[in-house]
Amino acid sequence: MTSYRLPNRGRVDHRKSVRFTFDGKSYQGLAGDTLASALLANGVHLMGRSFKYHRPRGVVSAGSDEPNALMGTRRGPGRFEPNTRATIQELRAGLEATSQNRWPSLAFDMGAINDNMGSLFSAGFYYKTFMWPRSFWDRVYEPIIRNAAGLGVSPTESDADTYASRFHHTDVLVVGAGPAGLAAALAAGRAGASVMLVDENAEPGGTLLSEPSVVIDGKPAWDWLAQALAELAGLPNVTVMTRTTAIGYYHQNLVGLAQRLTDHLDTAPSDAPRERMWKVRAREVVLAQGALEKPLVFDGNDRPGVMLAGAAQTYLNRFGVKVGDRPAIVTAHDSAWHAAFDLADAGAKPVAIVDVRPAVDTALTDRARALGIEVLLGRTVTGTSGRLRVKSLRVNRMEGGKPGAPRDIGCDAVLMCGGWTPCLHLFSHTQSKLAWDEALQVYLPGKKTEAVQIAGAGRGLWGIASTLEDGATAGATAARDAGHDATAQTHTVTADRTGSGVTCKELPTDKDPGKAKAFIDFQNDVTAKDIRLAVREGMRSIEHVKRYTTNGMATDQGKMSNVNGLMIASDALGKAPPQVGLTTFRPPYSPTTFGTFAGYHKDATFEVTRRTPIDGWAEANGAAFEPVALWRRAWYFPKPGEDMHAAVSRECRAARASVGIFDASTLGKIEVTGRDAVTFMERMYTNPWAKLGVGRCRYGLLLGEDGFIRDDGVIGRLSADRFHVTTTTGGAARVLNMMEDYLQTEWPDLKVWLTSTTEQWATIALQGPNARKLLEPFVEGIDISAEAFPHMAVAECTVAGFPARLFRISFTGELGFEVNVPARHGLALWEKLMAAGQQYDICPYGTETMHVLRAEKGYIIVGQDTDGTLTPDDAGLTWAIGKAKRDFVGKRSLARPDMVAKGRKQLVGLLTDDPKVVLQEGAQIVADPSQPKPMTMLGHVTSSYWSDALGRSIAMAVVVDGRDRDGQTLHVPMPDRTITAKVVKSTVFYDPENTRISA
Amino acid sequence: MLLIYCPYCEQDLPELEFAYAGEAHIARPADPAALSDEEWRDFLFIRSNPKGVHFERWRHLNGCARFFNAARETVGDKFLATYKAGEPRPDADALLASPTGDAK
């Protein structure tokens, strides 16, 4: 092994080595490593290039806040993920990792030229640099920027993994399994509350994993941790989940959890989901997310080898990895001193501890000197050197508030600590308020909006003793609030590491601050001078500063950068931080895969597919299908060698010449019954219903209260108090909702019951001159002769032995019947009719033929020929309005000034001058094709087909004042030509006398 | 996802079961023909859209299917009360002053 792994240190398994590759090179790590710790153990600090300047970057953190060590990870086809954080990805055998944002290689990257052109890429450079010439934007600047920008590479194959989701209810949800979270779970769990404890890391313990020297309840920290976890495991009311990130905190204590299930396994079981989304509804939430360490802001603070001191301590104690032999420490907080001590104990030789504070606790300085570490207080740091790895640190004494002469200190790592930010992202998701604490110089939780406790470092507490105590109190409080009799346990802690620090803006420098590359946001390459520039250029709100500089807008959501950015912005503005404010944290807490959000909702289970009872027959008989709302409908039935055009022409001919059969089961059906059914129908629909006889049907037109067409359908009266209402296929649910709305809230006095019967009936249409001859032998109970059962008749009878509602109606213009039988008999009836229909060359037809036949007759499809802005008059349906009716839904709107004004678009027929040309539906219509662009549009084509019956194309269109333009030639400009067509006032192209329908 | 108390089912149930149905307490005029164009326009289109307590209609679509009314505080997006259709509009200030802000 390499010299950076320390035997007998850390929680990794030193006996179990794991092979992996990084940029094609093979490395060895240990079971229990993260990708980052394994690379560090091999002496690899250079892990990526930055986004904008392509500067070489090393790992900065040891957690989910990592901005630099983002990699592509791969596990076979369809299993590639960009921007995996190397600090979170656990090592597994055969893991393939590749670095990002570099070409041709990580060590030599052409894009690094951006680094020398930094003045071009200052804050707001998108808005300033590429302004001129205007025409260069689309062709030159944008393609280049798009090619160079972007984080990682998108996967090119569809995701081969599956994802799961689950709901859960609990008394207490504890987020974070560090000392505060563990103490909270123990307090609430012992009280009998149901508890869920989650942590984003591979193992619970939080800070305890990095602080093994602390003694709790008389035991070394790791022994205490094992015992606490064993106790929690023994409590049946407690669930502990690791690798589980609380990504969002929503209303009424709903917390979203993203659980990673297989990414850490050498081989993922084929039947296991990769990740699972939990939606947890908790009576009480305890947030114990700890605090996030801040970098210090100085020139060159982004060189590989410069990292957070706390991260170095974690790599040492948790993974047994020494991040350097001669680290220099730069800090504003006591915590980094302990990191230096631990490294010294492990055999590293820390060269110096540089503290910006002029005085610190003498216990710290004494210990440092005893370990042979140089102590430099009241200093500033003004630079680093080294190309792919830091080589030295430039330190200046502060004299009278100004940096004095510099001194270079040789080192192989720089461990920095700018203090700690309480992690309150989830708390902020709830619109709860944060309050600036002047003494601690941090934001702490303010007014709560949910039933939540914040515990530990999230409240600004420091040290294991105080966080344990605070966690126990929070857990007990939560359990009590959830109705359990709970008391907070106490813990005794010795060898604790308490401490404090100060909050800084960028460190003072003796060099030109305009040339300093002092990074705040590492991932988005935002420096201190970018923030100051944004303020100079007029940004006052922190939200504007954020967007102008992109500070905090990277995938780490500003976990490291927000507070440093705020301190510098408030200094530049001359205001106190709380007057400048903090940007809003939004879910998800850390990057979450689309798969986790999608869960089961993909492929066949993305949404339901509704199928009619005859769907299987259609499939077996070679139907092509089309989706209509959630239904799949038979579109046409091609015979071998036929294309769609040939099949549809044949189907149309068959229906007009003999008989066609059509599955109309998807039509919406609503049963309207009750004493006041006719009154209700009078009020809802435009048509008159009172005088419609039992056994008769009528075309019904439904408007919204705004007067626009909402739906239509044939409605049959079965008895004085019972109507069989049909709706469009896609409109059934909306119509029922609208009817229920009026019935329940406007006319609750009406005795009416509404029942959706769409799926209870199978509906089979027989259309064509031989329809009666085919059907007649099957019908019992009524006479369906032309005289006894005329067009628009309805009756209950028996068809082929099945109870049926028989309508004589036509959506084709031919003699037609629609037979409704209970859905379970639909297929049997269809097959009987098909068999008997062979003598008439019966032809099954699909929705496309249905559309052509209805268009030949000028029958509209609501939603195709209307678009929510057409009145009955616009659509030529004034005849469907009951003139004598005092009121119906939408009537008053029909008299509004805009509805009766000239210039409305009206539905008309459109016949192309060249009968062979079929217009495109949606094509725009103009009066003068040579007018300058943008042209004045008169309307558009709504329906357009080849009509086999007429031997030419036909179309319907909505056109401004269309009916006044009868005979006028209009133009349809297309990309390659302009088509001329004549307006015809009537949309009825076929059999305008309606002789066939009443045969 | 909010929990909504259905006043008919008498239970707190997830928002997924419900459908929003616009502002409440806007009754359809008994005789629309008697309204001026402006009055009818206001009935059709003009809504209060307040910052604060909004009285609105919901339907327990995937449950009992009943329409009911709710008072929701639009800044914090919290239900202050739900009540059956036809019941009087509660007092907004009293709802805001209620310590629980409970949806019952």
HADDOCK unambig.tbl for C-alpha pairs under 7 A between the chains (distance, minus, plus):
assign (segid A and resid 250 and name CA) (segid B and resid 1 and name CA) 6.72 0.50 0.50
assign (segid A and resid 251 and name CA) (segid B and resid 1 and name CA) 6.05 0.50 0.50
assign (segid A and resid 251 and name CA) (segid B and resid 2 and name CA) 5.76 0.50 0.50
assign (segid A and resid 252 and name CA) (segid B and resid 2 and name CA) 6.49 0.50 0.50
assign (segid A and resid 706 and name CA) (segid B and resid 44 and name CA) 6.82 0.50 0.50
assign (segid A and resid 744 and name CA) (segid B and resid 67 and name CA) 6.95 0.50 0.50
assign (segid A and resid 745 and name CA) (segid B and resid 85 and name CA) 6.57 0.50 0.50
assign (segid A and resid 746 and name CA) (segid B and resid 27 and name CA) 6.98 0.50 0.50
assign (segid A and resid 746 and name CA) (segid B and resid 28 and name CA) 6.76 0.50 0.50
assign (segid A and resid 892 and name CA) (segid B and resid 32 and name CA) 5.94 0.50 0.50
assign (segid A and resid 892 and name CA) (segid B and resid 33 and name CA) 5.98 0.50 0.50
assign (segid A and resid 896 and name CA) (segid B and resid 37 and name CA) 6.16 0.50 0.50
